[in-house]
Amino acid sequence: MKATKTNRTNKPAVFLLILSVLFIGAGILRDETATVLIKSINICLECIGIG
């Protein structure tokens, strides 16, 4: 007996992946990468206890 392979995709996951890529692209086009970097550095320093 041969097992058949069904072609099932997880449509919500694919939709969210495409949507997240679009939002990341929009953030890059708006030059928000420096803002995100600064905020992530501040959060990291606060967790360590330096900031």
FENKALIN-V644727 format. One record per residue. N is the residue number from 1. RES is the residue in one small letter. OMEGA is omega as a letter, one per 30 degrees, with the letter a starting at -180 (999 if undefined). Layout:
((N:RES:OMEGA) (N:RES:OMEGA))
This chain:
((1:m:a) (2:k:l) (3:a:l) (4:t:a) (5:k:l) (6:t:a) (7:n:l) (8:r:l) (9:t:l) (10:n:a) (11:k:l) (12:p:l) (13:a:l) (14:v:l) (15:f:a) (16:l:l) (17:l:l) (18:i:a) (19:l:l) (20:s:l) (21:v:l) (22:l:l) (23:f:l) (24:i:l) (25:g:l) (26:a:l) (27:g:l) (28:i:l) (29:l:l) (30:r:l) (31:d:l) (32:e:a) (33:t:l) (34:a:l) (35:t:l) (36:v:l) (37:l:a) (38:i:l) (39:k:a) (40:s:l) (41:i:l) (42:n:l) (43:i:a) (44:c:l) (45:l:l) (46:e:l) (47:c:l) (48:i:l) (49:g:a) (50:i:a) (51:g:999))
